[in-house]
């Protein structure tokens, strides 16, 4: 983090010290920079600040319950997600059939697919499908159902069976929370079935999570941490990872 970024974050923290909120445009005016610069600063704030409906708040403010906003999640920990996906991509081999989860964490993974041949990507996420659809070397299987705009993904009662019928080599799973006692969870209940089906049937399961997800519990539980063969993370020495069974691998970016 640059000195200027740290100065802006300190100014914003002072403005939020009373427990209120600041609109993104107001934060940009306060600091004399663009809204995109404020987004980058917040993404580099190590989770101290977050956006809620276009307004900046302190992440530890108890007045504001966690709400999933896809646009804000896209900017949250942006560089970390890119680095984690670069590490996760090393597990992919030509000819693989991949399950790629919804959300924003795994979007950078798609850019790594361009140089590989005869890949198939299975997803229930529209944003993933749109990105994969631009790659001429990748076959896309988009699982349908009722569209949920908040996460740009589909859900249906048949989703588990649809995933389970496919031969998946590697399942790349994202999460909203990873907790030692409460397991791995996400924001939306319609995501549980496809996640669990991919975990149950894939030859290798890979959880990709940045450090901000550890110690967090989200509403929709979907797996124990030991359900994953590999965890790719930047969380150094997280106690929850130290409890993983023998033979399970943890790759730290």
C-alpha positions as CSV (number, residue, x, y, z in Angstrom):
1,X,0.0,0.0,0.0
2,X,1.4,3.4,-1.0
3,X,1.7,6.3,1.4
4,X,-0.9,8.3,-0.4
5,X,-3.3,5.3,-0.2
6,X,-2.7,5.0,3.5
7,X,-3.3,8.7,4.0
8,X,-6.6,8.5,2.1
9,X,-7.7,5.5,4.2
10,X,-6.9,7.3,7.4
11,X,-9.0,10.3,6.2
12,X,-11.9,8.0,5.4
13,X,-11.6,6.2,8.7
14,X,-11.8,9.5,10.5
15,X,-14.9,10.4,8.6
16,X,-16.5,7.1,9.5
17,X,-15.4,7.2,13.1
18,X,-18.8,8.3,14.3
19,X,-20.4,5.1,13.0
20,X,-22.0,6.5,9.9
21,X,-21.6,5.9,6.2
22,X,-20.1,7.8,3.2
23,X,-21.3,7.5,-0.4
24,X,-18.6,6.4,-2.8
25,X,-18.8,9.7,-4.7
26,X,-18.6,11.7,-1.5
27,X,-15.5,9.7,-0.4
28,X,-13.9,10.4,-3.8
29,X,-14.5,14.2,-3.4
30,X,-13.2,14.1,0.2
31,X,-9.9,12.6,-0.9
32,X,-9.7,14.5,-4.2
33,X,-9.4,11.3,-6.3
34,X,-11.6,9.2,-8.6
35,X,-14.1,6.7,-7.4
36,X,-12.0,3.9,-8.9
37,X,-9.1,5.0,-6.8
38,X,-11.3,4.8,-3.7
39,X,-12.3,1.3,-4.7
40,X,-8.7,0.3,-5.0
41,X,-7.9,1.8,-1.6
42,X,-10.7,0.0,0.0
43,X,-9.7,-3.3,-1.6
44,X,-6.2,-2.8,-0.1
45,X,-7.5,-1.9,3.3
46,X,-7.2,-5.5,4.5
47,X,-11.0,-5.7,5.2
48,X,-11.2,-2.7,7.5
49,X,-13.7,-1.0,5.3
50,X,-16.3,-2.3,2.9
51,X,-19.1,-1.1,0.7
52,X,-22.8,-1.5,1.4
53,X,-25.2,-0.5,-1.3
54,X,-22.7,2.0,-2.8
55,X,-21.9,3.5,0.6
56,X,-18.6,3.1,2.5
57,X,-18.7,1.7,6.0
58,X,-16.3,0.3,8.6
59,X,-16.4,-3.5,8.3
60,X,-16.7,-4.0,12.1
61,X,-19.6,-1.6,12.5
62,X,-22.4,-3.8,14.1
63,X,-25.1,-1.6,12.6
64,X,-24.6,-3.0,9.2
65,X,-25.1,-6.8,8.7
66,X,-23.1,-8.4,5.9
67,X,-24.9,-8.1,2.5
68,X,-23.7,-9.7,-0.7
69,X,-23.2,-7.2,-3.5
70,X,-21.6,-8.7,-6.6
71,X,-20.1,-5.4,-7.8
72,X,-18.5,-4.6,-4.5
73,X,-17.3,-8.2,-4.1
74,X,-15.6,-7.8,-7.5
75,X,-13.5,-5.0,-6.2
76,X,-12.9,-6.5,-2.8
77,X,-9.4,-8.0,-2.4
78,X,-9.0,-7.8,-6.2
79,X,-5.3,-8.3,-6.4
80,X,-5.3,-11.2,-3.9
81,X,-8.0,-13.0,-6.0
82,X,-5.8,-12.7,-9.1
83,X,-2.8,-14.1,-7.3
84,X,-4.8,-17.0,-5.8
85,X,-6.2,-17.9,-9.2
86,X,-2.8,-17.9,-10.8
87,X,-1.8,-20.5,-8.2
88,X,-5.1,-22.5,-8.6
89,X,-4.5,-22.6,-12.4
90,X,-1.4,-24.8,-12.0
91,X,-3.7,-27.7,-11.2
92,X,-5.4,-27.6,-14.6
93,X,-4.4,-30.0,-17.4
94,X,-5.3,-30.1,-21.1
95,X,-8.5,-32.1,-21.5
96,X,-9.9,-31.4,-18.1
97,X,-13.5,-30.9,-17.3
98,X,-13.7,-28.1,-14.7
99,X,-16.4,-27.0,-12.4
100,X,-16.1,-23.3,-11.8
101,X,-18.1,-21.8,-8.9
102,X,-20.1,-18.6,-9.0
103,X,-19.1,-15.3,-7.4
104,X,-16.1,-13.1,-8.1
105,X,-13.1,-15.0,-6.6
106,X,-12.7,-17.4,-9.5
107,X,-13.3,-15.0,-12.4
108,X,-9.5,-14.3,-12.8
109,X,-9.0,-18.1,-13.2
110,X,-10.7,-18.0,-16.6
111,X,-7.9,-15.9,-18.2
112,X,-5.5,-18.9,-17.5
113,X,-7.6,-21.2,-19.7
114,X,-6.7,-19.6,-23.0
115,X,-3.5,-21.5,-23.6
116,X,-5.0,-25.0,-22.7
117,X,-6.6,-27.3,-25.2
118,X,-9.8,-29.4,-25.1
119,X,-11.2,-28.0,-21.8
120,X,-14.8,-28.2,-20.7
121,X,-16.1,-25.8,-18.1
122,X,-19.3,-26.5,-16.1
123,X,-20.8,-23.6,-14.3
124,X,-24.2,-22.2,-13.0
125,X,-22.8,-18.6,-13.0
126,X,-23.7,-16.2,-15.8
127,X,-20.6,-14.1,-15.3
128,X,-18.4,-17.1,-15.5
129,X,-20.2,-18.3,-18.6
130,X,-19.9,-14.9,-20.3
131,X,-16.1,-15.0,-19.8
132,X,-15.7,-18.6,-20.8
133,X,-17.8,-18.1,-23.9
134,X,-15.2,-15.9,-25.4
135,X,-12.5,-18.6,-25.4
136,X,-12.6,-20.6,-28.6
137,X,-10.8,-23.6,-27.1
138,X,-13.2,-24.2,-24.2
139,X,-16.5,-26.0,-24.3
140,X,-19.1,-24.5,-22.0
141,X,-21.8,-26.3,-20.1
142,X,-24.1,-23.7,-18.4
143,X,-26.5,-25.1,-15.9
144,X,-29.9,-23.3,-15.9
145,X,-32.8,-22.7,-13.6
146,X,-34.2,-19.6,-11.9
147,X,-31.9,-16.7,-12.3
148,X,-30.7,-14.9,-9.2
149,X,-29.4,-11.5,-10.2
150,X,-27.7,-10.8,-6.8
151,X,-25.0,-13.4,-7.6
152,X,-25.6,-13.7,-11.4
153,X,-26.2,-17.4,-11.0
154,X,-28.9,-20.0,-11.6
155,X,-30.6,-22.3,-9.1
156,X,-33.1,-25.2,-9.5
157,X,-34.3,-28.4,-7.7
158,X,-32.5,-30.5,-10.3
159,X,-29.1,-28.8,-9.9
160,X,-27.5,-31.4,-7.8
161,X,-28.4,-34.2,-10.2
162,X,-27.4,-32.2,-13.2
163,X,-23.9,-31.7,-11.8
164,X,-23.6,-35.3,-10.5
165,X,-24.3,-36.7,-14.0
166,X,-21.1,-35.1,-15.3
167,X,-17.6,-36.4,-15.2
168,X,-15.7,-33.5,-13.5
169,X,-11.9,-33.7,-13.1
170,X,-11.4,-30.6,-10.9
171,X,-13.9,-28.6,-9.0
172,X,-12.9,-25.0,-8.1
173,X,-15.0,-23.8,-5.2
174,X,-15.3,-20.3,-3.7
175,X,-16.8,-19.4,-0.3
176,X,-18.0,-16.5,1.7
177,X,-16.8,-17.9,5.0
178,X,-14.4,-20.5,6.4
179,X,-14.7,-21.4,10.1
180,X,-13.1,-24.0,12.2
181,X,-16.3,-25.2,13.9
182,X,-19.0,-24.0,11.5
183,X,-17.4,-25.2,8.3
184,X,-17.4,-23.6,4.8
185,X,-20.4,-21.4,3.9
186,X,-21.7,-18.9,1.4
187,X,-24.3,-16.1,1.1
188,X,-27.0,-17.8,-1.0
189,X,-28.9,-21.0,-0.4
190,X,-29.4,-21.8,-4.1
191,X,-25.6,-22.3,-4.4
192,X,-25.5,-25.1,-1.9
193,X,-26.7,-27.9,-4.2
194,X,-24.2,-27.3,-7.1
195,X,-21.3,-26.8,-4.7
196,X,-22.1,-30.0,-2.8
197,X,-22.6,-32.0,-6.1
198,X,-19.3,-30.8,-7.4
199,X,-17.5,-31.6,-4.1
200,X,-19.1,-35.1,-4.0
201,X,-18.3,-36.1,-7.5
202,X,-15.2,-34.3,-8.7
203,X,-11.9,-36.2,-8.9
204,X,-10.2,-33.3,-7.1
205,X,-11.7,-30.5,-5.1
206,X,-10.0,-27.2,-4.8
207,X,-11.2,-24.4,-2.4
208,X,-9.9,-20.9,-3.3
209,X,-10.3,-18.3,-0.5
210,X,-8.5,-15.2,0.5
211,X,-7.6,-14.4,4.1
212,X,-10.6,-12.2,4.7
213,X,-12.9,-15.3,4.6
214,X,-11.3,-17.1,7.6
215,X,-13.2,-16.9,10.9
216,X,-16.3,-15.8,9.0
217,X,-19.7,-17.6,9.0
218,X,-22.2,-17.0,6.2
219,X,-25.9,-18.1,6.2
220,X,-25.6,-21.1,3.8
221,X,-23.4,-24.0,5.1
222,X,-22.2,-26.4,2.3
223,X,-19.1,-28.4,3.4
224,X,-16.6,-29.2,6.1
225,X,-13.1,-28.0,5.4
226,X,-11.8,-31.5,5.1
227,X,-14.0,-32.1,2.1
228,X,-11.4,-30.4,0.0
229,X,-8.3,-32.0,-1.4
230,X,-6.5,-28.6,-1.8
231,X,-7.0,-25.2,-0.2
232,X,-5.4,-22.3,-2.1
233,X,-5.2,-19.2,0.1
234,X,-3.1,-16.3,1.3
235,X,-4.0,-16.9,4.9
236,X,-0.7,-17.5,6.7
237,X,-0.9,-20.1,9.5
238,X,-4.7,-19.9,9.9
239,X,-5.6,-22.3,12.8
240,X,-8.5,-23.7,10.8
241,X,-5.9,-24.9,8.2
242,X,-3.6,-26.5,10.7
243,X,-6.5,-28.8,11.7
244,X,-6.8,-30.3,8.2
245,X,-6.2,-34.1,7.9
246,X,-3.0,-35.7,6.9
247,X,-2.7,-35.8,3.1
248,X,-4.7,-32.6,2.5
249,X,-2.7,-29.9,0.8
250,X,-2.7,-26.2,1.5
251,X,-1.1,-23.9,-1.1
252,X,-0.4,-20.4,0.2
253,X,0.1,-17.7,-2.5
